[in-house]
Amino acid sequence: MQRYDDIMFTDGVKALQEADGSAEMYARGYGPRTRPLNADDIAFVTSRTSFYLGSVSETGWPYIQHRGGPAGFLKVLDDHTVAFANYRGNKQHISEGNIRADDRVSLFLMDYARKARMKMQGRARFVQAADDPALADQLPADGQGRVERLVIITLEAFDWNCPQFITPRFDASEIAQLVGPEMDKLNARIAELEAENAQLKGQG
């Protein structure tokens, strides 16, 4: 793995940081960040139900694509490689076309409920599922259809962002976890009251 700042902090970026007084802080902070993915990183990645994939076209325009699926659809193959299955879509092939010309990509992973975000820089490649059936068997997600291609990303660097300005949002499963115990209590109390009401009616 490389240092995230070595990839992303260009001379122009560093000049702005110098002018803003943040250059020294970032120089200290990014020093040790060359490690591979650890257990906490992997747990975060594999618990995501969506992420954003950024690539750059041959005309120099950035392109961002949303990818989603059940938790675990973005797989960690090892401590510096992630992958996911590509299904039949609208057949625009913009991300794939961009990556064939320039394999550099950026991934943006969000956990809105816990106000956490992870950024990844890497090099991606598309592989036909028939060309790597063993990997194709690892990547499908339930209910997504037939896998056509595999997207494999070798990570060059990653970084965690601060939680500032992240508005908490919850998906259906997270809401169920939050309100489930209270709903169980409420349903139990309703059942008690219905039984009590039935008993009273029987006494009348």
N, CA and C of each residue as an Amber inpcrd file, in Angstrom:
protein
   612
   0.8340000  -1.2000000   0.0000000   0.0000000   0.0000000   0.0000000
   0.8750000   1.2590000   0.0000000   0.3820000   2.2620000  -0.6720000
   1.0490000   3.5520000  -0.6590000   0.3970000   4.4660000   0.3780000
   1.0680000   5.5620000   0.6870000   0.4470000   6.5870000   1.5170000
  -0.6420000   7.2790000   0.7060000  -1.7790000   7.4840000   1.3370000
  -2.8930000   8.1320000   0.6460000  -2.4950000   9.5180000   0.1530000
  -1.7260000  10.2360000   0.9690000  -1.3530000  11.5960000   0.5710000
  -0.3660000  11.6090000  -0.5890000   0.4470000  10.5560000  -0.7270000
   1.3680000  10.5020000  -1.8610000   0.6120000  10.4310000  -3.1790000
  -0.5730000   9.8150000  -3.1580000  -1.3710000   9.6900000  -4.3690000
  -2.2340000  10.9250000  -4.6040000  -2.8650000  11.4050000  -3.5420000
  -3.9120000  12.4100000  -3.6920000  -3.4580000  13.8500000  -3.4710000
  -2.3530000  14.0450000  -2.7790000  -1.9060000  15.4120000  -2.5030000
  -0.9140000  15.8500000  -3.5750000  -1.4290000  16.4300000  -4.6260000
  -0.5900000  16.9390000  -5.7030000   0.0820000  18.2410000  -5.2630000
   0.9520000  18.7650000  -6.1030000   1.6150000  20.0330000  -5.7620000
   0.5810000  21.1430000  -5.5620000  -0.4470000  21.1490000  -6.3960000
  -1.4840000  22.1640000  -6.2560000  -2.2430000  22.0280000  -4.9450000
  -2.5290000  20.7720000  -4.5530000  -3.2190000  20.5220000  -3.2860000
  -2.3340000  20.9470000  -2.1120000  -1.0500000  20.6070000  -2.1800000
  -0.1350000  20.9550000  -1.0930000   0.0090000  22.4660000  -0.9540000
  -0.0040000  23.1540000  -2.0700000   0.1010000  24.6130000  -2.0230000
  -1.0930000  25.2120000  -1.2820000  -2.2690000  24.6830000  -1.5270000
  -3.4610000  25.1630000  -0.8360000  -3.3980000  24.8340000   0.6550000
  -2.8740000  23.6580000   0.9790000  -2.7480000  23.2780000   2.3870000
  -1.7390000  24.1730000   3.1090000  -0.6580000  24.4910000   2.4220000
   0.3250000  25.4030000   3.0100000  -0.3130000  26.7650000   3.2900000
  -1.0740000  27.2500000   2.3420000  -1.7120000  28.5500000   2.5090000
  -2.7450000  28.5280000   3.6230000  -3.3600000  27.3570000   3.8460000
  -4.4170000  27.2420000   4.8500000  -3.8850000  26.7900000   6.2070000
  -2.5870000  26.4870000   6.2860000  -1.9900000  26.0860000   7.5530000
  -2.2280000  24.6410000   7.9520000  -2.6550000  23.7860000   7.0200000
  -2.9500000  22.3920000   7.3690000  -1.8950000  21.4040000   6.8710000
  -0.8830000  21.8720000   6.1610000   0.0980000  20.9650000   5.5560000
   0.8410000  20.1470000   6.6020000   1.2800000  20.7780000   7.6730000
   2.0510000  20.0690000   8.7010000   1.1990000  19.0110000   9.3900000
  -0.0490000  19.3330000   9.6660000  -0.9500000  18.3780000  10.3110000
  -1.1140000  17.1250000   9.4630000  -1.3210000  17.3040000   8.1650000
  -1.5100000  16.1540000   7.2990000  -0.2100000  15.3760000   7.1110000
   0.9060000  16.0610000   7.0900000   2.1960000  15.3720000   6.9610000
   2.4180000  14.4260000   8.1390000   2.0310000  14.8670000   9.3310000
   2.1600000  14.0090000  10.5230000   1.1510000  12.8690000  10.4910000
  -0.0740000  13.1920000  10.1140000  -1.1490000  12.2200000  10.2130000
  -1.0610000  11.0760000   9.2310000  -0.5440000  11.3170000   8.0320000
  -0.5210000  10.2800000   7.0140000   0.7410000   9.4200000   7.0500000
   1.6800000   9.7520000   7.8960000   2.9340000   9.0130000   7.9350000
   2.7970000   7.5100000   8.0350000   2.0340000   6.9920000   9.0380000
   1.9800000   5.5470000   9.2190000   0.9440000   4.8280000   8.3610000
   0.2180000   5.5340000   7.5260000  -0.9240000   4.9260000   6.8530000
  -0.5280000   4.2210000   5.5610000   0.2830000   3.2250000   5.6790000
   0.6480000   2.4230000   4.5160000   0.3260000   0.9510000   4.7400000
  -0.4120000   0.6740000   5.7950000  -0.7130000  -0.7180000   6.1350000
  -1.7930000  -1.2980000   5.2190000  -1.8620000  -2.6240000   5.1190000
  -2.9680000  -3.2490000   4.3830000  -4.2560000  -3.1930000   5.2070000
  -5.3310000  -3.6650000   4.6310000  -6.6010000  -3.7030000   5.3490000
  -6.4920000  -4.6110000   6.5690000  -6.9960000  -4.1290000   7.7060000
  -6.9960000  -4.9790000   8.9010000  -8.4120000  -5.4930000   9.1490000
  -8.6030000  -6.1870000  10.2610000  -9.8930000  -6.8310000  10.5360000
 -11.0240000  -5.8110000  10.6290000 -10.7670000  -4.6580000  11.2520000
 -11.8100000  -3.6330000  11.3670000 -12.1700000  -3.0460000  10.0090000
 -11.1460000  -2.8040000   9.1770000 -11.3970000  -2.2920000   7.8260000
 -12.2560000  -3.2720000   7.0320000 -11.8860000  -4.5410000   7.1120000
 -12.5800000  -5.5760000   6.3460000 -14.0230000  -5.7060000   6.8120000
 -14.2440000  -5.6320000   8.1230000 -15.6090000  -5.7210000   8.6520000
 -16.4590000  -4.5690000   8.1280000 -15.8550000  -3.3950000   8.0330000
 -16.5860000  -2.2380000   7.5100000 -16.9330000  -2.4430000   6.0410000
 -15.9540000  -2.8400000   5.2510000 -16.1630000  -3.0180000   3.8080000
 -17.2570000  -4.0540000   3.5490000 -17.1870000  -5.1880000   4.2190000
 -18.1130000  -6.2840000   3.9300000 -19.4970000  -6.0840000   4.5340000
 -19.6700000  -5.0520000   5.3370000 -20.9970000  -4.7620000   5.8830000
 -21.7250000  -3.6870000   5.0850000 -21.0840000  -3.1430000   4.0430000
 -21.7190000  -2.1000000   3.2350000 -22.7820000  -2.6930000   2.3180000
 -23.8610000  -1.9540000   2.1500000 -24.9050000  -2.3340000   1.1920000
 -24.8420000  -1.4670000  -0.0710000 -23.9110000  -0.5210000  -0.1010000
 -23.7100000   0.2790000  -1.3110000 -22.3770000   1.0060000  -1.2240000
 -21.9050000   1.4410000  -2.3750000 -20.7260000   2.3010000  -2.4400000
 -20.7540000   3.0320000  -3.7690000 -19.8740000   4.0030000  -3.9130000
 -19.7680000   4.7740000  -5.1510000 -18.4130000   4.4910000  -5.7930000
 -18.4350000   4.2710000  -7.1000000 -17.2340000   3.9580000  -7.8660000
 -16.9460000   5.1040000  -8.8240000 -15.7750000   5.7090000  -8.6900000
 -15.3850000   6.8090000  -9.5480000 -14.3270000   6.3880000 -10.5470000
 -14.5140000   6.7890000 -11.7990000 -13.5250000   6.5400000 -12.8490000
 -13.4300000   7.8080000 -13.6930000 -12.4830000   7.8130000 -14.6370000
 -12.2850000   8.9970000 -15.4780000 -12.3410000   8.5780000 -16.9420000
 -13.0940000   9.3350000 -17.7460000 -13.2570000   9.0030000 -19.1560000
 -12.0190000   9.3920000 -19.9540000 -11.9720000   8.9250000 -21.1890000
 -10.8530000   9.2680000 -22.0690000 -10.8500000  10.7500000 -22.4430000
 -11.9790000  11.4280000 -22.2270000 -12.0400000  12.8680000 -22.4660000
 -11.7250000  13.6640000 -21.1980000 -11.3810000  12.9560000 -20.1120000
 -10.9800000  13.6250000 -18.8830000 -12.1060000  13.9410000 -17.9210000
 -13.3260000  13.5050000 -18.2380000 -14.4570000  13.7810000 -17.3610000
 -14.5830000  12.6890000 -16.3030000 -14.7700000  13.0740000 -15.0330000
 -15.0020000  12.0710000 -13.9880000 -16.4000000  11.4830000 -14.1090000
 -16.5300000  10.2300000 -13.7100000 -17.8230000   9.5450000 -13.7440000
 -17.9860000   8.7700000 -12.4500000 -19.1380000   8.9190000 -11.8100000
 -19.4130000   8.2360000 -10.5440000 -20.6120000   7.3220000 -10.7400000
 -20.4500000   6.0900000 -10.3310000 -21.5200000   5.1080000 -10.4560000
 -21.8390000   4.5280000  -9.0850000 -23.1300000   4.3830000  -8.7860000
 -23.5550000   3.7610000  -7.5340000 -23.6360000   2.2520000  -7.7260000
 -23.1320000   1.5340000  -6.7480000 -23.2400000   0.0790000  -6.7380000
 -23.9090000  -0.3330000  -5.4310000 -24.8770000  -1.2450000  -5.5060000
 -25.5850000  -1.6570000  -4.3080000 -25.9040000  -3.1350000  -4.3160000
 -26.2250000  -3.6500000  -3.1330000 -26.5750000  -5.0510000  -2.9750000
 -26.6870000  -5.3790000  -1.5060000 -26.9490000  -6.6220000  -1.1860000
 -27.0130000  -7.0150000   0.2260000 -25.6360000  -6.9090000   0.8770000
 -25.6350000  -6.7620000   2.1980000 -24.3590000  -6.6780000   2.9150000
 -23.4730000  -7.8520000   2.5230000 -22.2210000  -7.5470000   2.1890000
 -21.2880000  -8.5890000   1.7830000 -21.1170000  -8.7020000   0.2830000
 -21.8860000  -7.9230000  -0.4980000 -21.7470000  -8.0480000  -1.9510000
 -20.3910000  -7.5190000  -2.4220000 -19.8030000  -6.5800000  -1.6600000
 -18.4330000  -6.1500000  -1.9370000 -17.5180000  -7.0400000  -1.1130000
 -16.8000000  -7.9230000  -1.7960000 -15.9850000  -8.9290000  -1.1260000
 -14.5490000  -8.4450000  -0.9570000 -13.9140000  -8.8680000   0.1250000
 -12.4900000  -8.6340000   0.3300000 -11.7760000  -9.9510000   0.0330000
 -11.0000000  -9.9760000  -1.0380000 -10.3100000 -11.2060000  -1.4410000
  -9.0440000 -11.4250000  -0.6330000  -8.3460000 -10.3310000  -0.3040000
  -7.1890000 -10.3920000   0.5880000  -7.0060000  -8.9920000   1.1610000
  -5.8810000  -8.7540000   1.8410000  -5.7470000  -7.4880000   2.5680000
  -5.4600000  -6.2770000   1.6900000  -5.4730000  -6.4690000   0.3670000
  -5.3120000  -5.3240000  -0.5310000  -6.1200000  -5.4650000  -1.8280000
  -7.1230000  -6.3570000  -1.8130000  -7.9250000  -6.5880000  -3.0140000
  -9.3960000  -6.7330000  -2.6560000 -10.2500000  -6.0090000  -3.3600000
 -11.7020000  -6.1610000  -3.2050000 -12.2950000  -6.4830000  -4.5650000
 -13.4980000  -7.0400000  -4.5590000 -14.1230000  -7.4280000  -5.8200000
 -15.6320000  -7.4870000  -5.6500000 -16.3330000  -7.3530000  -6.7650000
 -17.7820000  -7.5040000  -6.7490000 -18.2500000  -8.0110000  -8.1010000
 -19.4520000  -8.5630000  -8.1060000 -20.0260000  -9.1040000  -9.3360000
 -20.7220000  -8.0010000 -10.1150000 -20.6270000  -8.0840000 -11.4320000
 -21.2910000  -7.1320000 -12.3230000 -22.4010000  -7.8760000 -13.0610000
 -23.6210000  -7.3390000 -12.9520000 -24.7850000  -7.9800000 -13.5500000
 -25.2460000  -7.2200000 -14.7840000 -26.2020000  -7.8000000 -15.4790000
 -26.7570000  -7.1510000 -16.6640000 -27.4150000  -5.8370000 -16.2610000
 -27.0340000  -4.7500000 -16.9110000 -27.5880000  -3.4460000 -16.5810000
 -28.1290000  -2.7490000 -17.8180000 -27.8800000  -1.4460000 -17.9110000
 -28.4160000  -0.6780000 -19.0430000 -27.5090000  -0.7210000 -20.2740000
 -26.4300000  -1.4380000 -20.1980000 -25.5170000  -1.6640000 -21.3200000
 -24.8230000  -0.3930000 -21.8080000 -24.6930000   0.6050000 -20.9290000
 -23.9270000   1.7900000 -21.3190000 -22.4240000   1.5170000 -21.2610000
 -21.9810000   0.6960000 -20.3140000 -20.5750000   0.2990000 -20.1920000
 -19.6380000   1.4900000 -19.9470000 -20.1190000   2.5340000 -19.2790000
 -19.2720000   3.7140000 -19.0870000 -18.1030000   3.4040000 -18.1570000
 -18.3890000   2.8190000 -16.9940000 -17.2970000   2.4970000 -16.0620000
 -16.3040000   1.5340000 -16.7010000 -16.8160000   0.4990000 -17.3530000
 -15.9290000  -0.4850000 -17.9680000 -15.0850000   0.1480000 -19.0620000
 -15.6990000   1.0030000 -19.8730000 -14.9420000   1.6730000 -20.9240000
 -13.8690000   2.5860000 -20.3600000 -14.2260000   3.3180000 -19.3210000
 -13.2370000   4.1900000 -18.6790000 -12.0720000   3.3850000 -18.1420000
 -12.3850000   2.2780000 -17.4640000 -11.3490000   1.4730000 -16.8130000
 -10.4610000   0.7850000 -17.8340000 -10.9920000   0.4490000 -18.9940000
 -10.1410000  -0.1460000 -20.0250000  -9.0810000   0.8450000 -20.5060000
  -9.4180000   2.1290000 -20.4720000  -8.4700000   3.1550000 -20.9060000
  -7.5610000   3.6090000 -19.7750000  -8.1080000   3.6700000 -18.5610000
  -7.3440000   4.1080000 -17.3880000  -7.8910000   3.3400000 -16.1970000
  -7.0870000   2.4180000 -15.6670000  -7.6110000   1.5020000 -14.6470000
  -7.7020000   2.1050000 -13.2490000  -7.3350000   3.3690000 -13.0920000
  -7.3910000   3.9900000 -11.7650000  -8.8280000   4.3360000 -11.3900000
  -9.2060000   3.9280000 -10.1760000 -10.5670000   4.1810000  -9.7010000
 -10.5230000   4.6510000  -8.2480000 -11.6470000   5.2150000  -7.8310000
 -11.8250000   5.6240000  -6.4440000 -13.1340000   5.0260000  -5.9350000
 -13.1040000   4.4900000  -4.7260000 -14.3000000   3.9560000  -4.0880000
 -14.6260000   4.8090000  -2.8670000 -15.9000000   5.0840000  -2.6740000
 -16.3620000   5.8810000  -1.5390000 -17.4050000   5.0510000  -0.8140000
 -17.0790000   4.6450000   0.4140000 -17.9510000   3.7780000   1.1990000
 -18.5100000   4.5620000   2.3830000 -19.8380000   4.5430000   2.5320000
 -20.4900000   5.3090000   3.5810000 -21.2190000   4.4130000   4.5690000
 -21.1400000   4.7860000   5.8410000 -22.0000000   4.2200000   6.8790000
 -22.7280000   5.4120000   7.4910000 -23.9020000   5.7230000   6.9620000
 -24.6290000   6.9080000   7.4100000 -25.0970000   6.7660000   8.8520000
 -25.4860000   5.5550000   9.2320000 -26.0150000   5.3670000  10.5850000
 -24.9690000   5.6700000  11.6480000 -23.7300000   5.2780000  11.3850000
 -22.6510000   5.4680000  12.3630000 -21.7410000   6.6460000  12.0140000
 -22.1000000   7.3660000  10.9580000 -21.3590000   8.5520000  10.5220000
 -19.8830000   8.2320000  10.2830000 -19.6530000   7.2360000   9.4340000
 -18.2870000   6.8320000   9.0800000 -18.1750000   6.7240000   7.5730000
 -16.9800000   7.0210000   7.0530000 -16.7660000   6.9070000   5.6170000
 -15.3180000   6.5120000   5.3370000 -15.1600000   5.7200000   4.3020000
 -13.8460000   5.2250000   3.8960000 -13.6380000   5.5210000   2.4230000
 -12.4390000   5.9930000   2.0820000 -12.0920000   6.2670000   0.6890000
 -10.9910000   5.2910000   0.2710000 -11.1220000   4.7510000  -0.9180000
 -10.1340000   3.8060000  -1.4490000  -9.6850000   4.2610000  -2.8320000
  -8.4070000   4.1340000  -3.0850000  -7.8600000   4.3440000  -4.4270000
  -7.2820000   3.0110000  -4.8960000  -7.5460000   2.6510000  -6.1370000
  -7.0370000   1.3820000  -6.6140000  -7.0230000   1.2840000  -8.1220000
  -6.6730000   0.1070000  -8.5880000  -6.6470000  -0.1800000 -10.0220000
  -7.5990000  -1.3340000 -10.2880000  -8.5380000  -1.0960000 -11.2040000
  -9.6230000  -2.0530000 -11.4340000  -9.4800000  -2.7660000 -12.7710000
 -10.0710000  -3.9260000 -12.8290000 -10.1470000  -4.6430000 -14.1000000
 -11.4450000  -5.4370000 -14.1430000 -12.0190000  -5.5260000 -15.3350000
 -13.2110000  -6.3320000 -15.5730000 -12.7760000  -7.6800000 -16.1260000
 -13.3720000  -8.7370000 -15.6050000 -13.0750000 -10.0930000 -16.0670000
 -14.4010000 -10.7730000 -16.3880000 -14.4800000 -11.4480000 -17.5100000
 -15.6800000 -12.2110000 -17.8300000 -15.8450000 -13.3400000 -16.8110000
 -17.0680000 -13.5400000 -16.3420000 -17.3100000 -14.5670000 -15.3290000
 -16.8650000 -15.9490000 -15.8140000 -17.0420000 -16.2210000 -17.1060000
 -16.6670000 -17.5270000 -17.6520000 -15.1590000 -17.7520000 -17.6230000
 -14.3900000 -16.6500000 -17.5570000 -12.9350000 -16.7780000 -17.5510000
 -12.3700000 -17.0750000 -16.1660000 -13.1710000 -16.8810000 -15.1250000
 -12.7250000 -17.1880000 -13.7600000 -13.9110000 -17.7290000 -12.9720000
 -14.3380000 -18.9490000 -13.2900000 -15.5470000 -19.4980000 -12.6520000
 -15.4240000 -19.6530000 -11.1420000 -14.2200000 -19.9070000 -10.6540000
 -14.0480000 -20.0680000  -9.2080000 -14.3670000 -18.7580000  -8.4820000
 -13.8420000 -17.6480000  -9.0080000 -14.1350000 -16.3570000  -8.3930000
 -15.5910000 -15.9800000  -8.6130000 -16.1310000 -16.3100000  -9.7770000
 -17.5360000 -16.0070000 -10.0630000 -18.4560000 -16.6740000  -9.0490000
 -18.0680000 -17.8300000  -8.5690000 -18.8760000 -18.5340000  -7.5720000
 -18.8250000 -17.8460000  -6.2080000 -17.7680000 -17.0690000  -5.9410000
 -17.6310000 -16.3860000  -4.6540000 -18.4070000 -15.0800000  -4.5830000
 -18.6410000 -14.4500000  -5.7250000 -19.1070000 -13.0670000  -5.7280000
 -20.6080000 -12.8370000  -5.8460000 -21.4060000 -13.7840000  -6.3240000
 -22.8290000 -13.4590000  -6.5030000 -23.5090000 -13.0650000  -5.1980000
 -24.5050000 -12.1930000  -5.3090000 -25.3300000 -11.8020000  -4.1670000
 -26.7560000 -12.2600000  -4.4420000 -27.4370000 -12.7270000  -3.4190000
 -28.7860000 -13.2620000  -3.5820000 -29.7120000 -12.2340000  -4.2330000
 -30.4770000 -12.7070000  -5.2010000 -31.4920000 -11.8760000  -5.8090000
 -30.9970000 -10.8870000  -6.8370000 -29.7330000 -10.9720000  -7.2240000
 -29.1850000  -9.9830000  -8.1490000 -29.1740000 -10.4470000  -9.6080000
 -29.4090000 -11.7350000  -9.8330000 -29.4190000 -12.2150000 -11.2040000
 -28.1480000 -12.9560000 -11.5790000 -27.9360000 -13.0940000 -12.8890000
 -26.7860000 -13.8400000 -13.4010000 -25.5640000 -12.9320000 -13.5030000
 -24.4500000 -13.4260000 -12.9860000 -23.2010000 -12.6640000 -13.0390000
 -22.6610000 -12.6950000 -14.4640000 -22.3680000 -11.5180000 -15.0180000
 -21.7890000 -11.4440000 -16.3600000 -20.2920000 -11.1890000 -16.3060000
 -19.8950000 -10.2620000 -15.4470000 -18.4770000  -9.9100000 -15.3250000
 -18.1120000  -9.7690000 -13.8520000 -16.8270000  -9.8060000 -13.5810000
 -16.2920000  -9.6120000 -12.2460000 -15.4370000  -8.3570000 -12.2650000
 -15.5350000  -7.5640000 -11.2250000 -14.7240000  -6.3580000 -11.1230000
 -13.7680000  -6.5530000  -9.9540000 -12.4890000  -6.5540000 -10.2580000
 -11.4520000  -6.8050000  -9.2580000 -10.6240000  -5.5340000  -9.1010000
 -10.4700000  -5.0840000  -7.8650000  -9.7700000  -3.8270000  -7.6010000
  -8.6040000  -4.0730000  -6.6600000  -7.4050000  -3.8140000  -7.1500000
  -6.2060000  -3.8980000  -6.3230000  -5.9840000  -2.5320000  -5.6950000
  -6.0260000  -2.4900000  -4.3820000  -5.9560000  -1.2080000  -3.6820000
  -4.5330000  -0.6610000  -3.6600000  -4.4330000   0.6300000  -3.8920000
  -3.1610000   1.3350000  -3.8010000  -3.0560000   2.0960000  -2.4760000
  -4.1880000   2.6030000  -1.9860000  -4.2110000   3.3690000  -0.7450000
  -5.6520000   3.5040000  -0.2780000  -5.8140000   3.8030000   1.0110000
  -7.1520000   4.0800000   1.5280000  -7.0300000   5.0250000   2.7140000
  -8.1680000   5.6130000   3.0700000  -8.1710000   6.5670000   4.1780000
  -9.5600000   6.6060000   4.7830000  -9.6110000   6.8920000   6.0860000
 -10.8660000   7.1100000   6.7820000 -11.0990000   8.6080000   6.8940000
 -12.3420000   9.0250000   6.6510000 -12.7120000  10.4310000   6.7820000
 -13.3270000  10.7060000   8.1430000 -13.3110000  11.9720000   8.5190000
 -13.9680000  12.3740000   9.7570000 -15.4870000  12.3380000   9.5720000
 -16.2510000  12.2630000  10.6730000 -17.7090000  12.1460000  10.5790000
 -18.4310000  13.4740000  10.3550000 -17.6830000  14.5690000  10.2510000
 -18.3100000  15.8820000  10.1520000 -19.2330000  15.9730000   8.9330000
 -20.4050000  16.5470000   9.1590000 -21.3980000  16.8380000   8.1180000
 -22.0770000  15.5980000   7.5360000 -21.9030000  14.4280000   8.1420000
 -22.6310000  13.2480000   7.6890000 -23.9820000  13.2230000   8.3950000
 -25.0620000  13.2840000   7.6370000 -26.4000000  13.2080000   8.2040000
 -26.7690000  11.7470000   8.4210000 -27.0650000  11.3310000   9.6540000
 -27.4010000   9.9200000   9.8880000 -28.6320000   9.4950000   9.0990000
 -28.5360000   8.3550000   8.4250000 -29.6650000   7.7540000   7.7160000
 -29.6390000   6.2680000   8.0150000 -30.8080000   5.6460000   7.9540000
 -30.9120000   4.2360000   8.3220000 -31.6870000   3.4900000   7.2520000
 -31.1940000   2.2960000   6.8860000 -31.9530000   1.4780000   5.9540000
 -32.9490000   0.6150000   6.7350000 -33.7370000  -0.1570000   6.0140000
 -34.8270000  -0.8930000   6.6480000 -34.3290000  -1.8560000   7.7260000
 -33.2310000  -2.5550000   7.4530000 -32.7240000  -3.5170000   8.4310000
 -32.2010000  -2.8160000   9.6800000 -31.5800000  -1.6580000   9.5040000
 -31.0680000  -0.9070000  10.6610000 -32.2240000  -0.3570000  11.4990000
 -33.2810000   0.1060000  10.8330000 -34.4520000   0.5830000  11.5670000
 -35.0860000  -0.5640000  12.3480000 -35.1460000  -1.7310000  11.7240000
 -35.7190000  -2.8890000  12.4040000 -34.9230000  -3.2390000  13.6630000
 -33.5990000  -3.1260000  13.5800000 -32.7760000  -3.4030000  14.7500000
 -33.0080000  -2.3860000  15.8600000 -33.2340000  -1.1440000  15.4670000
 -33.4330000  -0.0820000  16.4520000 -34.7890000  -0.1800000  17.1420000
 -35.8280000  -0.4050000  16.3660000 -37.1790000  -0.3790000  16.9370000
 -37.7210000  -1.7650000  17.2500000 -37.0250000  -2.8010000  16.7830000
 -37.5150000  -4.1650000  16.9740000 -37.8190000  -4.5190000  18.4240000
 -36.8790000  -4.3100000  19.3640000 -37.1590000  -4.6460000  20.7670000
 -38.3600000  -3.9070000  21.3410000 -38.5000000  -2.6230000  20.9820000
 -39.6400000  -1.8540000  21.4820000 -40.9460000  -2.3530000  20.8700000
 -40.8910000  -2.7340000  19.5820000 -42.0840000  -3.2760000  18.9430000
 -42.4870000  -4.6000000  19.5790000 -41.4910000  -5.4120000  19.9560000
 -41.7940000  -6.6820000  20.6280000 -42.5160000  -6.4250000  21.9480000
 -42.0210000  -5.4270000  22.7100000 -42.6670000  -5.0850000  23.9810000
 -44.0940000  -4.5930000  23.7510000 -44.2670000  -3.7470000  22.7280000
 -45.5880000  -3.2010000  22.4350000 -46.5600000  -4.2940000  22.0130000
 -46.0840000  -5.2020000  21.1710000 -46.9560000  -6.2930000  20.7240000
 -47.3390000  -7.2030000  21.8730000 -46.3770000  -7.4290000  22.7740000
 -46.6740000  -8.2600000  23.9410000 -47.7220000  -7.5940000  24.8250000
 -47.5900000  -6.2810000  25.0210000 -48.5600000  -5.5500000  25.8380000
 -49.9420000  -5.5440000  25.1830000 -49.9870000  -5.3950000  23.8480000
 -51.2660000  -5.4440000  23.1320000 -51.9290000  -6.8010000  23.3270000
 -51.1200000  -7.8680000  23.2400000 -51.6670000  -9.2100000  23.4240000
 -52.2380000  -9.3730000  24.8330000 -51.5440000  -8.8200000  25.8450000
 -52.0350000  -8.8930000  27.2210000 -53.3720000  -8.1680000  27.3600000
 -53.4570000  -6.9720000  26.7820000 -54.6810000  -6.1810000  26.8840000
 -55.8330000  -6.8550000  26.1440000 -55.5470000  -7.4530000  25.0030000
 -56.6030000  -8.1530000  24.2570000 -57.1130000  -9.3470000  25.0470000
 -56.1960000 -10.0620000  25.6950000 -56.6150000 -11.2070000  26.5090000
 -57.4420000 -10.7490000  27.7040000 -56.9990000  -9.6490000  28.3250000
 -57.7400000  -9.0970000  29.4670000 -59.1220000  -8.6270000  29.0260000
 -59.2070000  -7.9770000  27.8660000 -60.4760000  -7.5030000  27.3390000
 -61.4180000  -8.6590000  27.0470000 -60.8920000  -9.7170000  26.4770000
 -61.6930000 -10.8990000  26.1780000 -62.2220000 -11.5250000  27.4620000
 -61.3840000 -11.5660000  28.4980000 -61.8080000 -12.1160000  29.7810000
 -62.9410000 -11.3020000  30.4010000 -62.8090000  -9.9950000  30.3270000
 -63.8340000  -9.1190000  30.8980000 -65.1620000  -9.2710000  30.1470000
 -65.0730000  -9.3860000  28.8280000 -66.2900000  -9.5910000  28.0460000
 -66.9630000 -10.9060000  28.4170000 -66.1400000 -11.9250000  28.6790000
 -66.7110000 -13.2220000  29.0580000 -67.4190000 -13.1800000  30.3990000
 -66.9260000 -12.3100000  31.2960000 -67.5450000 -12.1870000  32.6190000
 -68.8760000 -11.4440000  32.5320000 -69.0140000 -10.6020000  31.4940000
 -70.2710000  -9.8610000  31.3500000 -71.3660000 -10.7300000  30.8530000
